[in-house]
Amino acid sequence: MTQDLAGRVRLGEFQLDLSSGELRTLGAVNGGGKVLLREQPFQVLRMLIQRGGKIVTREEIKKKLWPNDTIVDFDHSINVAIGVLRRALGDSADNPQYIETLARRGYRLLVAP
């Protein structure tokens, strides 16, 4: 993971714009390979990036995304956000290259910080 002054972070073969939430495949031309992440998946990815390969617990994600007494199915919502990220990155839970699931603990970014 490398970050430049424009607020972009490189994640393997992707680049994430930290201000817009736009994830782009490196080498894509004319906007091809570009995904605008929704707010919750974007915030989860930012947390994973900030940790630089260390575990982000499901409880930490819950507190970040729903800081007040929000009533929502947290487990389902976190699973959906991680699923959206994995699809955007072309990743899988079974053979992760970007996001590793640590059962009953949380998630970790696998690309080198």
C-alpha positions in Angstrom: 0.0 0.0 0.0 1.5 3.3 -1.0 -0.1 6.7 -0.5 0.6 9.8 -2.5 -0.1 13.5 -1.7 -3.4 13.5 -3.6 -5.0 11.2 -1.1 -4.8 8.0 -3.2 -3.8 4.7 -1.8 -2.5 1.8 -3.9 -3.9 -1.6 -2.9 -2.2 -4.3 -5.1 -3.5 -3.7 -8.6 -6.1 -1.1 -7.4 -5.9 2.6 -6.4 -8.4 4.1 -3.9 -9.2 7.8 -3.9 -9.6 8.6 -0.2 -11.7 11.7 -0.8 -14.2 10.3 -3.3 -14.3 6.6 -2.5 -13.5 5.7 -6.0 -11.7 2.4 -6.5 -9.9 2.1 -9.9 -8.0 -0.7 -11.5 -4.5 0.4 -12.2 -3.9 0.7 -15.9 -7.6 1.2 -16.7 -8.3 3.6 -19.5 -11.2 6.0 -20.1 -12.8 5.3 -16.7 -12.8 1.5 -17.2 -12.3 -0.6 -14.1 -13.7 2.1 -11.9 -16.1 1.6 -8.9 -17.6 4.2 -6.6 -17.9 2.5 -3.3 -20.9 3.1 -1.1 -20.3 4.8 2.2 -20.2 1.8 4.5 -17.9 -0.4 2.4 -15.7 2.7 1.9 -15.4 3.3 5.6 -14.6 -0.3 6.3 -11.8 -0.2 3.7 -10.4 3.0 5.1 -10.3 1.3 8.6 -8.4 -1.7 7.1 -6.0 0.7 5.3 -5.4 2.7 8.5 -4.5 -0.5 10.4 -1.9 -1.5 7.8 -2.3 -5.3 8.1 -3.5 -5.4 11.7 -6.9 -6.8 12.7 -10.0 -4.6 12.6 -12.6 -6.2 14.9 -16.2 -6.4 14.0 -16.9 -4.4 17.2 -14.7 -1.6 15.9 -16.5 -1.6 12.6 -19.8 -1.5 14.4 -18.8 1.5 16.5 -17.4 3.4 13.5 -20.4 2.8 11.2 -23.1 3.1 13.8 -21.7 5.3 16.6 -25.1 6.0 18.3 -27.9 3.8 19.4 -28.7 2.8 15.9 -31.0 -0.2 15.5 -29.7 -2.4 12.7 -28.7 -6.0 12.1 -25.0 -5.2 12.6 -23.7 -8.7 11.7 -25.6 -8.8 8.4 -24.6 -5.2 7.5 -20.9 -5.8 8.2 -21.1 -9.0 6.1 -22.7 -7.1 3.2 -20.1 -4.3 3.4 -17.2 -6.9 3.3 -19.0 -8.7 0.5 -19.2 -5.5 -1.6 -15.5 -4.8 -1.0 -14.6 -8.3 -2.0 -16.6 -8.1 -5.2 -15.1 -4.7 -6.1 -11.6 -6.1 -5.5 -12.3 -9.4 -7.2 -11.5 -11.2 -3.9 -13.0 -14.2 -2.2 -13.3 -15.4 1.4 -12.1 -18.8 0.4 -8.9 -17.7 -1.2 -8.3 -14.1 -0.1 -5.8 -11.8 -1.7 -6.9 -8.5 -0.2 -9.2 -9.0 2.8 -8.8 -11.9 5.2 -11.5 -13.0 7.6 -10.4 -14.0 11.1 -13.3 -16.0 12.4 -15.1 -14.4 15.3 -12.5 -11.7 15.5 -12.6 -9.4 12.5 -10.7 -8.6 9.2 -7.3 -7.8 8.0 -5.9 -6.2 4.9 -3.5 -8.6 3.2 -1.7 -6.3 0.7 1.6 -4.9 1.9 1.3 -1.6 3.6 
